[in-house]
Amino acid sequence: MSEIPVAKNNQLVLSALGADKPGLIDELSRCVMNSGCSILDSRMVVLGGNFALLLQVGGNWNNIAKLEGQLAGLESSLGLTITSQRTAGRTGGDDVLPYGVDVVALDQPGIVHNLATFFSQRKINIQEMMTACYPAAHSGTPMFSVHMSVDIPANTQISALREEFMEFCDQLNLDAVIEPVKM
């Protein structure tokens, strides 16, 4: 999909949730385009029978306001719950190192919470996280996987963090890898 170049100094984050059906992305992106805004970033997924969306759009003030004015009608016509919030572009981030974290384990309660606690206690921000449950090949044993993108403060001693993380994962019987993101 080709986006119209527009001033992106004003930004809006939209979330939408509802029953999945063909055409939702078409209608949502048409509304963004027709308002004169541009899609800057998005995450869209079908979870169970529901469609979930996070969308960051940019445009001039008038176009963002025009889009906001269309959301109630769009919500009604598509059968979605849509929320929006104005936002600014990301600031900072120059003093962090992007790392990827991959974890696989037998499915058990608390994996995400334990991982979030580990990183939160070290002032490491989780930028993105995806999880999945699936049956192991051959045995069908319930497995759980996590992929995270994290921002590690540049003053962190990476070797010590890696050692702490691997020890933490060993205690919880999690198979894990933490490595720099290759750009």
PyMOL commands that set and color helices and strands:
alter all, ss='L'
color gray80, all
select helices_A, chain A and resi 24-34+61-78+111-121+158-171
alter helices_A, ss='H'
color red, helices_A
select strands_A, chain A and resi 10-19+38-47+50-59+80-87+96-106+125-135+142-153+175-180
alter strands_A, ss='S'
color yellow, strands_A
deselect
rebuild
show_as cartoon
